[in-house]
Amino acid sequence: MLINDAIDLFFQYLIVEKGVSKETINAYQQDFKQFFKVFNDRKTTKDLFISDLTDFIKIQSKNKMATATILRRLSSTKHFYRFLEKEQLFSESVPKISGPRPLRKLPHTLTEEEVEFLFEMPDLEKPEGLRDRAMLEVMYSSGLRVSELLALERGHINYVHGLVSVVGKGNKERRVPIGEFALEYLAKYIEEGRSKNPGKNTKYIFLNRYGKPLSRQYFFLQIKKYALDAGISKDVSPHTLRHSFATHLYDHGAELRAIQEMLGHQNISTTEIYTHVSSKRIKDAYDLYIKRK
């Protein structure tokens, strides 16, 4: 079968049986255009080889194409080859083919000094300021996810032993240490700021002025505002505090396994990214030192 006819048959299959969108078909068309620009001598399905797929990866990598682009084009062409195999238009069996590993972006972190600047921004004379300072302290002190922070209940805090119970991903519960400053501001908020809130008898700790649990969007916008007020030019989000917590722990000698448990990571490889963040911080500091000499 001619290649163009085979592609048309494949698109009919995607539209009729898989119900894919027009945008998806257009994406496949673009990927096939690039693939058959390389293998322009392939006129029929009998001219195709499994080695074309691996050769295509090598050529794309050599041409400095982005990893995400290579992986998408590999997925498109591999899907096409498997369709041809299923329709008995391709005699070889399509094996599992791995593309280049996508580069993991290092998370944004704050320096310890920037964390201090950020924490000074909420107005402690106002209930909302007390609440926001307590939230910042708790999140940084315990490395919580923003969803875990907003779901905290009064019964989750153990003031005697300095622990907070968290229900994380997969409904898994973990207990993590919480620092003295965080406990201090948390108690101050509950006693002074929250005691006059319409929702003071509800189980959730952090409430808006109407007595309802705070939204993720609100906290996200507040952190952005405080970072701007503090003169921090970095892109700061709630997750930045979690990343900063883990990085600073590692910088101060905490074991990776301990950080993994506190963060609630299922796989140690997820936690290992903080070793790369710390190494980059050291390299940046060294490069800055060299430039100043």
Secondary structure, DSSP 8 states (H G I E B T S, - for coil): -BHHHHHHHHHHHHHHTS---HHHHHHHHHHHHHHHHHTTT--BGGG--THHHHHHHHHHHHTT--HHHHHHHHHHHHHHHHHHHHTTS--S-------------------HHHHHHHHT-S-TTSHHHHHHHHHHHHHHHHT--HHHHHT-BGGGEETTTTEEEEE-GGG-EEEEE--HHHHHHHHHIIIIIGGGSTTTTSSBS-B-TTSSB--HHHHHHHHHHHHHHTT--S---HHHHHHHHHHHHHHTT--HHHHHHHHT-SSHHHHTHHHHHHHHHHHHHHHHHHHH-
